[in-house]
Amino acid sequence: MTKEHTLMPSPHANDMIKKFGLESASESVQLLTAMISKRGANMEDFAKIVAQDNDLSERLLRAANPRATCKAEYRATTVEDALQRIGMSFALLLAMSDPLLRAIFNAFQTMLNIELTALPPKELTPLETEHVLGEVTFVGKTTGLVHLRLPCSAVPLIGERLLGLTPDDLADPGIANDVLGEMCNMVVGNFKSNLCDAGLQCKLSAPKIARTTDFKIQIVNGGTSERYAFRSEELEFFTDLSVNPWVECWK
Amino acid sequence: MSPKILSIDDSKAVRMIVQRAFRPYDCTICEASNGEEGLAVAANEKPDLILLDITMPVMDGVAMLAALKKNPELKDIPVIMLTAEHGRENVANIVSLGVRDYLVKPFKDEQIVEKAQGVLPLQPKPVAVAA
């Protein structure tokens, strides 16, 4: 691995992280995104970083062997094979999804007391009727969007758990949208901080909340996308992440 | 006199959470929804503590903090950042301006109270006694 791809936070930054109890993304995720931010990514270095992270390696191999039902059926059996098949953009998307998923688990657990489990999206019923879409986009050294797709029944649940609001309170769309928008902010704000720490500085849009029946996953220009699904006792929902890590755009 | 806390956040939901968290304590909460409004409320109310978000319309939290620290009448009011943003560069910039503490959203009610108690002596609200 070339020296420029090692990550050395300054002692000052480490002191602050300790003092304020702040959290960073895993080292492999930071190294990969840092590599992209320096526009110096090559397949060999990329593969070495991925190979050091067992969880990321497994996810990459699963993504490169979508039809396999077990490891014995894998055609791409090494990280290098998997990278050749799915490309670095998709591998990076997998890496970037790690801090996003952690932010989702944390926000739902801390603010709503909801313990989520992630599962393959095909195991959930698609939200093909009207549902709530929360969108936050980001531009900068990487561009992309995060979509939270929740059933309409989630609105009273989130309002009640977050603030003790009644369905009557939430009949005001301003209040309902503010509650959902803040959940989006908490999730994507944390995700963005992890990207910035790895050198992918970016800025976020204000969250947009809408009702839609369009369940199609959106892809940012030149980017890749992935859908994630979550289940708890109370709720099932989806999150989409689309990223183009190769183009810098600040507008 | 009970301490006064100024909560500055563009999200009404967050301001409501702050109100709820401090309800059991003998303190007054005032509110603003952006940095510009926050500076005006701070000048009028002279709060004992400011809870400040970063990303807000009109004037963000970093710009407000910088303006607050330049104002001789307001610069000593302790500030706790309450935000989802915790990128190292951002935190380093904010710390250099001068903040007492930093709480990352999502947070539990008791965490924000604990952080405030590190700055202010908060007492439980006196129990009303029936005549």
Interface residues (C-beta under 8 A of the other chain):
Chain A: P9 H12 A13 M16 I17 F20 G21 L22 E23 S24 N106 A107 T110 M111 L162 L163 G164 I175 D178 V179 G181 E182 N185 M186 V187 V188 G189 N190 K192 S193 N194 L195 C196 D197 Q201 L204 A206
Chain B: S11 K12 A13 V14 M16 I17 R20 T55 P57 T83 A84 E85 H86 G87 R88 E89 N90 V91 A92 V95 D101 Y102 L103 V104 K105 P106 F107 K108
